Amino acid sequence: MQNIQSIQNTQITNSTIFKEDLIKPSLFKIKLFMRRHHTRKLLTGLSAEQLNDIGISRDQALEEALKPFWK
């Protein structure tokens, strides 16, 4: 009886690990997409002085901000 329970516990653990392996990359991508969208939106609100501080022009900032979040 103990062996059956041990096998069942192993199957549950393996199943959980498999699901986590599938979910973690998806969550990572979603977070990455959200971060890109947020930071690109912030670029559009920076002043000319702030853009100069980070070394990009207004045109470069707008070009970056217009990119889709998946790129």
MOPAC internal coordinates of N, CA, C and O (Angstrom, degrees):
PM7 1SCF
backbone

  N    0.0000 0     0.00 0     0.00 0    0    0    0
  C    1.4543 1     0.00 0     0.00 0    1    0    0
  C    1.5222 1   110.89 1     0.00 0    2    1    0
  O    1.2310 1   121.00 1   141.89 1    3    2    1
  N    1.3072 1   115.70 1   -38.11 1    3    2    1
  C    1.4490 1   119.89 1  -179.09 1    5    3    2
  C    1.5276 1   110.98 1   -65.43 1    6    5    3
  O    1.2310 1   120.05 1   143.06 1    7    6    5
  N    1.3061 1   117.50 1   -36.94 1    7    6    5
  C    1.4594 1   121.84 1   179.73 1    9    7    6
  C    1.5294 1   111.38 1   -64.36 1   10    9    7
  O    1.2310 1   120.48 1   140.51 1   11   10    9
  N    1.3263 1   116.69 1   -39.49 1   11   10    9
  C    1.4644 1   120.41 1   178.78 1   13   11   10
  C    1.5186 1   109.94 1   -64.29 1   14   13   11
  O    1.2310 1   120.06 1   135.69 1   15   14   13
  N    1.3023 1   117.49 1   -44.31 1   15   14   13
  C    1.4604 1   120.92 1   179.11 1   17   15   14
  C    1.5210 1   110.78 1   -64.60 1   18   17   15
  O    1.2310 1   120.42 1   141.43 1   19   18   17
  N    1.3073 1   116.80 1   -38.57 1   19   18   17
  C    1.4602 1   120.95 1   177.95 1   21   19   18
  C    1.5226 1   110.53 1   -62.64 1   22   21   19
  O    1.2310 1   120.66 1   137.39 1   23   22   21
  N    1.3303 1   116.34 1   -42.61 1   23   22   21
  C    1.4786 1   120.71 1   178.06 1   25   23   22
  C    1.5189 1   109.93 1   -65.00 1   26   25   23
  O    1.2310 1   119.73 1   136.78 1   27   26   25
  N    1.3141 1   118.13 1   -43.22 1   27   26   25
  C    1.4639 1   121.08 1   179.46 1   29   27   26
  C    1.5224 1   110.50 1   -62.63 1   30   29   27
  O    1.2310 1   119.95 1   137.77 1   31   30   29
  N    1.3214 1   117.70 1   -42.23 1   31   30   29
  C    1.4628 1   120.66 1   178.61 1   33   31   30
  C    1.5250 1   111.05 1   -63.12 1   34   33   31
  O    1.2310 1   120.73 1   140.44 1   35   34   33
  N    1.3246 1   116.20 1   -39.56 1   35   34   33
  C    1.4586 1   120.81 1   177.94 1   37   35   34
  C    1.5175 1   110.50 1   -64.39 1   38   37   35
  O    1.2310 1   120.35 1   138.40 1   39   38   37
  N    1.3310 1   116.95 1   -41.60 1   39   38   37
  C    1.4686 1   120.67 1   179.08 1   41   39   38
  C    1.5232 1   110.77 1   -63.90 1   42   41   39
  O    1.2310 1   120.39 1   138.32 1   43   42   41
  N    1.3105 1   116.85 1   -41.68 1   43   42   41
  C    1.4682 1   120.40 1   178.74 1   45   43   42
  C    1.5180 1   109.98 1   -64.17 1   46   45   43
  O    1.2310 1   120.36 1   135.76 1   47   46   45
  N    1.3250 1   116.92 1   -44.24 1   47   46   45
  C    1.4600 1   121.05 1   179.20 1   49   47   46
  C    1.5229 1   110.47 1   -62.10 1   50   49   47
  O    1.2310 1   120.28 1   133.63 1   51   50   49
  N    1.3117 1   117.08 1   -46.37 1   51   50   49
  C    1.4650 1   120.55 1   179.40 1   53   51   50
  C    1.5247 1   111.04 1   -63.04 1   54   53   51
  O    1.2310 1   120.33 1   139.81 1   55   54   53
  N    1.3133 1   116.97 1   -40.19 1   55   54   53
  C    1.4589 1   120.95 1   178.98 1   57   55   54
  C    1.5233 1   110.45 1   -64.31 1   58   57   55
  O    1.2310 1   120.28 1   137.26 1   59   58   57
  N    1.3296 1   117.06 1   -42.74 1   59   58   57
  C    1.4620 1   121.56 1   179.23 1   61   59   58
  C    1.5173 1   110.77 1   -63.90 1   62   61   59
  O    1.2310 1   120.50 1   136.72 1   63   62   61
  N    1.3256 1   116.65 1   -43.28 1   63   62   61
  C    1.4637 1   120.36 1   178.75 1   65   63   62
  C    1.5155 1   110.17 1   -61.94 1   66   65   63
  O    1.2310 1   120.21 1   137.25 1   67   66   65
  N    1.3185 1   117.20 1   -42.75 1   67   66   65
  C    1.4587 1   121.43 1  -179.85 1   69   67   66
  C    1.5274 1   110.50 1   -61.04 1   70   69   67
  O    1.2310 1   120.21 1   134.55 1   71   70   69
  N    1.3157 1   117.21 1   -45.45 1   71   70   69
  C    1.4634 1   120.79 1   179.45 1   73   71   70
  C    1.5251 1   110.79 1   -63.02 1   74   73   71
  O    1.2310 1   120.47 1   138.15 1   75   74   73
  N    1.3391 1   116.71 1   -41.85 1   75   74   73
  C    1.4669 1   120.51 1   179.24 1   77   75   74
  C    1.5194 1   110.44 1   -64.13 1   78   77   75
  O    1.2310 1   120.39 1   142.18 1   79   78   77
  N    1.3263 1   116.86 1   -37.82 1   79   78   77
  C    1.4660 1   120.38 1   178.53 1   81   79   78
  C    1.5198 1   111.38 1   -63.80 1   82   81   79
  O    1.2310 1   120.39 1   150.05 1   83   82   81
  N    1.3164 1   116.86 1   -29.95 1   83   82   81
  C    1.4589 1   120.60 1   178.29 1   85   83   82
  C    1.5247 1   111.85 1   -82.30 1   86   85   83
  O    1.2310 1   120.68 1   145.31 1   87   86   85
  N    1.3119 1   116.31 1   -34.69 1   87   86   85
  C    1.4654 1   120.86 1  -175.01 1   89   87   86
  C    1.5212 1   111.87 1   -79.51 1   90   89   87
  O    1.2310 1   119.70 1   138.69 1   91   90   89
  N    1.3215 1   118.17 1   -41.31 1   91   90   89
  C    1.4611 1   121.02 1  -175.43 1   93   91   90
  C    1.5282 1   113.14 1   -56.45 1   94   93   91
  O    1.2310 1   118.97 1   132.85 1   95   94   93
  N    1.3311 1   119.57 1   -47.15 1   95   94   93
  C    1.4730 1   118.20 1   178.64 1   97   95   94
  C    1.5291 1   112.13 1   -63.42 1   98   97   95
  O    1.2310 1   120.37 1   145.06 1   99   98   97
  N    1.3168 1   116.90 1   -34.94 1   99   98   97
  C    1.4630 1   120.02 1   178.77 1  101   99   98
  C    1.5218 1   111.09 1   -66.42 1  102  101   99
  O    1.2310 1   120.65 1   136.91 1  103  102  101
  N    1.3239 1   116.36 1   -43.09 1  103  102  101
  C    1.4634 1   119.95 1   177.77 1  105  103  102
  C    1.5191 1   110.92 1   -64.80 1  106  105  103
  O    1.2310 1   120.63 1   141.57 1  107  106  105
  N    1.3242 1   116.41 1   -38.43 1  107  106  105
  C    1.4575 1   120.53 1   177.59 1  109  107  106
  C    1.5313 1   110.05 1   -60.29 1  110  109  107
  O    1.2310 1   120.40 1   134.80 1  111  110  109
  N    1.3299 1   116.85 1   -45.20 1  111  110  109
  C    1.4655 1   120.31 1  -179.53 1  113  111  110
  C    1.5203 1   111.21 1   -64.56 1  114  113  111
  O    1.2310 1   120.28 1   138.19 1  115  114  113
  N    1.3095 1   117.07 1   -41.81 1  115  114  113
  C    1.4662 1   120.17 1   179.41 1  117  115  114
  C    1.5183 1   110.19 1   -61.83 1  118  117  115
  O    1.2310 1   120.40 1   135.24 1  119  118  117
  N    1.3382 1   116.84 1   -44.76 1  119  118  117
  C    1.4637 1   120.35 1   178.44 1  121  119  118
  C    1.5232 1   111.34 1   -63.36 1  122  121  119
  O    1.2310 1   120.60 1   139.92 1  123  122  121
  N    1.3267 1   116.45 1   -40.08 1  123  122  121
  C    1.4595 1   121.11 1   177.66 1  125  123  122
  C    1.5207 1   110.55 1   -61.83 1  126  125  123
  O    1.2310 1   120.08 1   133.92 1  127  126  125
  N    1.3260 1   117.44 1   -46.08 1  127  126  125
  C    1.4675 1   121.67 1   179.70 1  129  127  126
  C    1.5229 1   110.93 1   -62.10 1  130  129  127
  O    1.2310 1   120.64 1   138.66 1  131  130  129
  N    1.3282 1   116.38 1   -41.34 1  131  130  129
  C    1.4680 1   120.36 1   179.53 1  133  131  130
  C    1.5238 1   110.76 1   -65.57 1  134  133  131
  O    1.2310 1   120.61 1   138.40 1  135  134  133
  N    1.3329 1   116.44 1   -41.60 1  135  134  133
  C    1.4668 1   120.35 1   179.46 1  137  135  134
  C    1.5173 1   110.70 1   -64.23 1  138  137  135
  O    1.2310 1   120.20 1   136.91 1  139  138  137
  N    1.3260 1   117.23 1   -43.09 1  139  138  137
  C    1.4653 1   120.70 1   178.32 1  141  139  138
  C    1.5250 1   110.78 1   -60.41 1  142  141  139
  O    1.2310 1   120.73 1   133.31 1  143  142  141
  N    1.3247 1   116.20 1   -46.69 1  143  142  141
  C    1.4637 1   119.84 1  -179.57 1  145  143  142
  C    1.5275 1   110.48 1   -60.04 1  146  145  143
  O    1.2310 1   120.93 1   134.44 1  147  146  145
  N    1.3214 1   115.83 1   -45.56 1  147  146  145
  C    1.4647 1   120.86 1  -177.53 1  149  147  146
  C    1.5336 1   111.62 1   -64.16 1  150  149  147
  O    1.2310 1   120.27 1   131.16 1  151  150  149
  N    1.3196 1   117.09 1   -48.84 1  151  150  149
  C    1.4627 1   119.35 1  -176.54 1  153  151  150
  C    1.5279 1   111.61 1   -68.64 1  154  153  151
  O    1.2310 1   120.23 1   145.17 1  155  154  153
  N    1.3175 1   117.17 1   -34.83 1  155  154  153
  C    1.4635 1   119.49 1   177.68 1  157  155  154
  C    1.5205 1   111.12 1   -68.43 1  158  157  155
  O    1.2310 1   120.80 1   144.31 1  159  158  157
  N    1.3107 1   116.08 1   -35.69 1  159  158  157
  C    1.4639 1   119.86 1   175.98 1  161  159  158
  C    1.5287 1   110.41 1   -64.68 1  162  161  159
  O    1.2310 1   120.67 1   139.49 1  163  162  161
  N    1.3296 1   116.32 1   -40.51 1  163  162  161
  C    1.4609 1   120.50 1   178.43 1  165  163  162
  C    1.5296 1   112.21 1   -63.89 1  166  165  163
  O    1.2310 1   120.34 1   145.96 1  167  166  165
  N    1.3176 1   116.95 1   -34.04 1  167  166  165
  C    1.4728 1   120.66 1   178.78 1  169  167  166
  C    1.5269 1   111.68 1   -56.57 1  170  169  167
  O    1.2310 1   120.42 1   142.47 1  171  170  169
  N    1.3149 1   116.81 1   -37.53 1  171  170  169
  C    1.4680 1   120.15 1  -176.90 1  173  171  170
  C    1.5292 1   112.10 1   -68.51 1  174  173  171
  O    1.2310 1   120.30 1   159.81 1  175  174  173
  N    1.3260 1   117.02 1   -20.19 1  175  174  173
  C    1.4605 1   120.42 1  -178.63 1  177  175  174
  C    1.5211 1   114.85 1   -95.99 1  178  177  175
  O    1.2310 1   120.36 1   179.73 1  179  178  177
  N    1.3314 1   116.92 1    -0.27 1  179  178  177
  C    1.4642 1   119.31 1  -178.76 1  181  179  178
  C    1.5281 1   111.21 1   -77.73 1  182  181  179
  O    1.2310 1   121.11 1   -34.01 1  183  182  181
  N    1.3146 1   115.49 1   145.99 1  183  182  181
  C    1.4651 1   120.89 1   177.08 1  185  183  182
  C    1.5271 1   109.43 1   -76.03 1  186  185  183
  O    1.2310 1   120.92 1   -11.92 1  187  186  185
  N    1.3324 1   115.85 1   168.08 1  187  186  185
  C    1.4673 1   121.10 1   178.05 1  189  187  186
  C    1.5284 1   110.29 1   -60.35 1  190  189  187
  O    1.2310 1   120.56 1   142.02 1  191  190  189
  N    1.3129 1   116.53 1   -37.98 1  191  190  189
  C    1.4644 1   120.86 1   178.95 1  193  191  190
  C    1.5342 1   111.33 1   -65.43 1  194  193  191
  O    1.2310 1   120.75 1   136.88 1  195  194  193
  N    1.3161 1   116.17 1   -43.12 1  195  194  193
  C    1.4670 1   119.97 1   179.02 1  197  195  194
  C    1.5286 1   110.92 1   -65.17 1  198  197  195
  O    1.2310 1   120.69 1   138.70 1  199  198  197
  N    1.3199 1   116.28 1   -41.30 1  199  198  197
  C    1.4655 1   119.94 1   177.54 1  201  199  198
  C    1.5290 1   110.32 1   -62.78 1  202  201  199
  O    1.2310 1   120.90 1   138.94 1  203  202  201
  N    1.3098 1   115.89 1   -41.06 1  203  202  201
  C    1.4583 1   120.69 1   177.82 1  205  203  202
  C    1.5390 1   110.46 1   -61.54 1  206  205  203
  O    1.2310 1   120.63 1   140.99 1  207  206  205
  N    1.3308 1   116.40 1   -39.01 1  207  206  205
  C    1.4650 1   120.95 1   178.97 1  209  207  206
  C    1.5277 1   112.13 1   -61.00 1  210  209  207
  O    1.2310 1   120.38 1   144.26 1  211  210  209
  N    1.3290 1   116.88 1   -35.74 1  211  210  209
  C    1.4695 1   119.11 1  -179.63 1  213  211  210
  C    1.5297 1   112.05 1   -93.62 1  214  213  211
  O    1.2310 1   120.92 1   179.74 1  215  214  213
  N    1.3312 1   115.84 1    -0.26 1  215  214  213
  C    1.4577 1   120.33 1   171.39 1  217  215  214
  C    1.5125 1   116.16 1    83.04 1  218  217  215
  O    1.2310 1   120.20 1  -152.15 1  219  218  217
  N    1.3407 1   117.22 1    27.85 1  219  218  217
  C    1.4669 1   118.76 1   175.70 1  221  219  218
  C    1.5240 1   110.06 1  -131.61 1  222  221  219
  O    1.2310 1   121.46 1   -24.56 1  223  222  221
  N    1.3133 1   114.81 1   155.44 1  223  222  221
  C    1.4641 1   120.43 1   179.77 1  225  223  222
  C    1.5267 1   109.92 1   -88.65 1  226  225  223
  O    1.2310 1   121.07 1   -10.40 1  227  226  225
  N    1.3163 1   115.56 1   169.60 1  227  226  225
  C    1.4683 1   121.09 1   177.03 1  229  227  226
  C    1.5334 1   109.69 1   -60.60 1  230  229  227
  O    1.2310 1   120.47 1   138.18 1  231  230  229
  N    1.3292 1   116.70 1   -41.82 1  231  230  229
  C    1.4695 1   120.75 1   179.70 1  233  231  230
  C    1.5321 1   111.03 1   -62.64 1  234  233  231
  O    1.2310 1   120.19 1   137.97 1  235  234  233
  N    1.3208 1   117.24 1   -42.03 1  235  234  233
  C    1.4669 1   120.69 1   178.07 1  237  235  234
  C    1.5297 1   111.31 1   -64.39 1  238  237  235
  O    1.2310 1   120.92 1   140.51 1  239  238  237
  N    1.3241 1   115.85 1   -39.49 1  239  238  237
  C    1.4652 1   120.42 1   179.02 1  241  239  238
  C    1.5219 1   110.43 1   -64.56 1  242  241  239
  O    1.2310 1   120.44 1   136.34 1  243  242  241
  N    1.3133 1   116.77 1   -43.66 1  243  242  241
  C    1.4653 1   120.06 1   179.33 1  245  243  242
  C    1.5217 1   111.51 1   -66.79 1  246  245  243
  O    1.2310 1   120.87 1   140.98 1  247  246  245
  N    1.3255 1   115.95 1   -39.02 1  247  246  245
  C    1.4692 1   120.03 1   177.69 1  249  247  246
  C    1.5286 1   110.44 1   -60.71 1  250  249  247
  O    1.2310 1   120.64 1   136.27 1  251  250  249
  N    1.3198 1   116.39 1   -43.73 1  251  250  249
  C    1.4524 1   121.53 1   178.81 1  253  251  250
  C    1.5284 1   110.77 1   -66.63 1  254  253  251
  O    1.2310 1   120.36 1   137.71 1  255  254  253
  N    1.3208 1   116.92 1   -42.29 1  255  254  253
  C    1.4582 1   121.71 1  -177.67 1  257  255  254
  C    1.5308 1   112.23 1   -65.83 1  258  257  255
  O    1.2310 1   120.15 1   153.20 1  259  258  257
  N    1.3168 1   117.33 1   -26.80 1  259  258  257
  C    1.4617 1   120.72 1  -178.71 1  261  259  258
  C    1.5317 1   113.54 1   -84.58 1  262  261  259
  O    1.2310 1   120.23 1   172.58 1  263  262  261
  N    1.3095 1   117.16 1    -7.42 1  263  262  261
  C    1.4640 1   120.16 1   178.53 1  265  263  262
  C    1.5223 1   109.26 1   -67.00 1  266  265  263
  O    1.2310 1   120.27 1   -35.23 1  267  266  265
  N    1.3288 1   117.09 1   144.77 1  267  266  265
  C    1.4732 1   118.79 1   174.35 1  269  267  266
  C    1.5282 1   110.35 1   -67.54 1  270  269  267
  O    1.2310 1   120.58 1   -27.76 1  271  270  269
  N    1.3156 1   116.49 1   152.24 1  271  270  269
  C    1.4562 1   120.63 1  -173.77 1  273  271  270
  C    1.5333 1   113.31 1   -63.08 1  274  273  271
  O    1.2310 1   119.78 1   159.75 1  275  274  273
  N    1.3113 1   118.03 1   -20.25 1  275  274  273
  C    1.4706 1   119.69 1  -178.54 1  277  275  274
  C    1.5198 1   112.68 1   -85.80 1  278  277  275
  O    1.2310 1   119.81 1   177.21 1  279  278  277
  N    1.3262 1   117.97 1    -2.79 1  279  278  277
  C    1.4780 1   120.71 1   178.53 1  281  279  278
  C    1.5145 1   110.20 1  -109.75 1  282  281  279
  O    1.2310 1   120.10 1   180.00 1  283  282  281

